[in-house]
Amino acid sequence: MSANEVDHSERHAGCRALRDHARADGVSHPNNLPFLFIPENAESAVLLVHGFTASPEEMRLLGAHLANIGLAVLAVRLPGHGTSPKDLAHRRWEEWFSAVENGYQILTEQFRRVYGAGLSTGSLLLVALTLKYRIDGLVLLSPYLRVKHRLAGYAGWLRHIRPYHTSSKNAEPSPFYYHRRPVAGVHQINRLIKFIRPRLGLCTAPVLAINGQGDRTVNIKSGQRLVEHLGSTVKIYQCYGSEIPHVLTAPQNPLYREMFDLIGHYILELDHPEEFIPRDI
């Protein structure tokens, strides 16, 4: 199966509409556009949601891996991402949620089961999605309830004094991430957390969650607490060592292939439980 046969990003009406909307918003780099991979005979799909200040490119390697094992994948773009920090500064988390909701609805029109895999803030948006829709399973990568930066909790008023925060003076420019982060966006994350925190028990979808101790962006203990408070019967939590960074889906994560295998096995087990249940001979 060739890459062209799998990539339906421009051929599928739903994804093409998402990409046209992204271009109208000002997305210029093609890898920042939503993408859709549909392997032959795929019956189930995974909704991929990137993190804060990132773009769909963040989820591309994971998406390719899942497509290679027979799962369709749609990576959405959160409004304000892949354009400019100024654009993101004027967005609300409800707009991000609408993009995730739209992606879910596109997939449910064609596939019998829909799973979700989100990174960081993307994982929080997927938890919020389960409060409104039936999701067959979740993969939460670097989930959290608290950002590490000591001033993150004051973003609501700090955004008026210091509108932007530069993540690293030594960071190389990237077309896929903002190194100049709008503090107003952190305020929206705080609002999102405030919304989902008292409702975590209402999320009953099976969950696989992964944190890394080398995460310098979010408090990983708060990620474990998030999982503990979910109402899910099936909850698998993995916390890797200090060599594992925040962005688990990039090659900078030395164990990303191992994690992709774990994620793929988990989703396939949910999708075809009869194949994983030991049978009496």
N, C-alpha and C positions, 0 to 999 in steps of 0.2 A: 504494500500500500504506500503510495507516494505521499509526500507532504501536501501536494495540491489536492489530492483526493480527500484528505482529512480536513483541510482548512476550508471552512464554509463561511468565513468572516464576511465576505462580500456577496456570496451567493444566497445566503439565508436572509429573507426579508426582515426578520426581527433584528438580527445583528447588524445588518446594513443600515437600518434606521438608527441604531445606537451610534454607529460610526459616523453617519451623516450629522447627527446632533452634536457629536464631539467636535467634528470639524467646524461646525457653525459656532461652537463655543470658543474656538481658537486653538484647538489641538493641531499641531503641525507635524510632530514626529510620528511616523506611522506606527511605531511600537507602543505609543501611548494610547492607541485606539483600542476599544473593546475587540475581543477576538472570540471566535467560535470554532472548535474542533469537533468534528463528528466522524468517528470511525465507522466503518461498514458494520451494519447490523446492531449498532448501539441502541439499547433500550432504556438505559438510565443515564443521568447527567449530573454533573457537579457544577454548582455556581461558585465561581472564584471571585473573592473580594479582596482587593489590595488594601494597604494601610495608609495612614495619614501622611501626606506630602509625597506619596509614591504615585504609581500608575499601573495599568494592567500588565506592563512589562515585568513587574515584580512577581507575577504569578505564572509567567510563560513556561518556565522549566517544569514546574509542577503540572501545569496543564498538559504539556507534551507527554509527560510520564503517564498521566491518567488516560490520555487518549491512546497511548500505546498498549494499554491493558484493556481497551475496549469501552471506555467511558467517554461520553460526550462531555465537553467542558465549555462553559461560557464565562469569560472574564469581563466584568463590567468596569466602567470608569466612574469613580465618584466625582460629582460636580466640583469644579475648582481645582482638579488635579490634571496634570499634563498640559496645563495652560500657563499660569503664572501665580506667584504668591499673592499678588494683589487680587486676582480673581478669587482665590481660596479664602481670602480674608473676609469676603462678603457672603460666604455660603453658610448655611445652617445644616445641622446634622439631619434634619428632616428631609433636606434635599438629597443627602447621601442615601438615606433610607429609601427614598423613592426610586433611586437608581437601582438599588439592590432588589426592591420589590418588582420593578419592571423586568429585570433579568430573570427573576424567579418565574414570573408569568409567561415569559417567552419560552422557557424550558418546559413548563407544565403543559403547554399546548402540544408538545411532541413526544415527551418522554414519560414513561410510566412511574418512574421514581426520580426524585430530585434530592441531591445531597448538597451541603454547603461546606466550603473550605475558605476560611478567611485568615488574614494575617493582621495581628495587632488590632487596630481600630476596626478593620474589616471583620474580625471575629466578633466584636461587640455588636456590629450591625446585623450579623447573622443571628445572634442570640435574640435581638429585637425582632427579627423576621419570624422566629418561631412563636412569638407571642400572637401572631396574626395568621400564620399559615402552617400547614403540616409539612415539616421537613423530615426526610427519612433518616437523616444522620448529619452530624456536624463534625468538622475538623477545626479546632481552634488553635491557631499557631501564635505563640507569644500573647496569650490573652492577659488581661490585666483589669484592675479596678483603680489603679493609682499610677500616675506617671512619676518617674524618679525625680525630675527637677523640683527643687525645693519651693519654687515659686509657681508651679503649675496650678495649684489650687486657688491662686489669686488672679488667674488669667482674666476673670470677668472685669476687674477694674484696671489691671495692669495693661490690658490691650489699648487703653486710651493714653497711657504714658509711654509705653514702649511697644509699638505695633508689631515689630518683628524681632525674631531671635535667630541668630546665625548659629547653626549646629556645630560647625568646626571651622576654624581658620585655615586648617591644613587640608580640608576636604576638596577633592578635585571636582570641577564642574561636571554635572551629569544631566543629560536630557530627560532622565526618568525620575529624579528626586529633586525636591527643593531643599537647598541648604539654608535658605532664608525663609524661616517658618513664621507664618502669621500667628500671633498670640491669640487673635480672635478665633482661630481654628482650635486652639487648645481649650478655649472657653466652650466651644461647641462639643468637644470631647467630654468635658466636665458635665455638660447638660445631658449628653447621651448616657453617661455612667449614672447620673442621678435618676434617669428614667428607668434603666434596666435593673439597677441594684435591688430595689424592693420587689422586683418581679422575676428574679432568677428562678425561684421555685416553680414558676409556671412553665418554664422551658423543660420539656420532657423528652426531647429528641435524644437518641444515643449520641454520646460525645467522646471523641478522642481529643485530648488537649496536650500541648507540648510547650514547655518553657525551656530556656537555657540560662544557666547561672552566669554566663558572660554578658547577659543583656544589660546594656547601659542606658536603655531608654525607659523601661517600665519596671515597676516593682514586681518581681516574679512571685513573691509570697501572696500578693493580692490576686495574681492569676490563679493560684491554687485555691484561694478562698472563693473565687468566682465559681470554679468547678464544684467545690464542696457544697455550695448553696444552690446549684442547679437541681431541678426536680427529676432529672433523668435517672432511669433505673440502671442503664448501662453508662458507666463513666470510667474512662481509661485516662489516667494522667501520667505523663512522663516528664521528668525534669532532668535535662542533660547537664554536663559539667561546665566548667568555667571557660572552656574553649568555644562554647556555642553562643553566637551573638543573637541580636534581636531579630534580624531578618533571616528567618530559617529557610527561605526558599532560594537563596542565592548561593553561588559557589563559594563565597566567603565563609559559609557554614561548612566545616570540614566533614560533617556527617549528613549533608543534604540528601545524598543518594539513599542512605540507610533510612532516613525519615520518609522519603518518597515511597520506598518499599513498604514501610509500616502503614502509611496513609492508604496506599493502594490496596493492601491486604485487608485493612479494616473496612474500607468501603465495599470491596468485593464480598467480604464475609457478611456484611449487612444485606447486600444485594442478592446473594445466593446462599442463604444460611444452610440449606440442605446439603451443600457440597462440603461444609466444614463441620458438620455434626457427625461424630463417630457412630457407625451403625453396627448392630450385632450381626455376626455372620452365622 
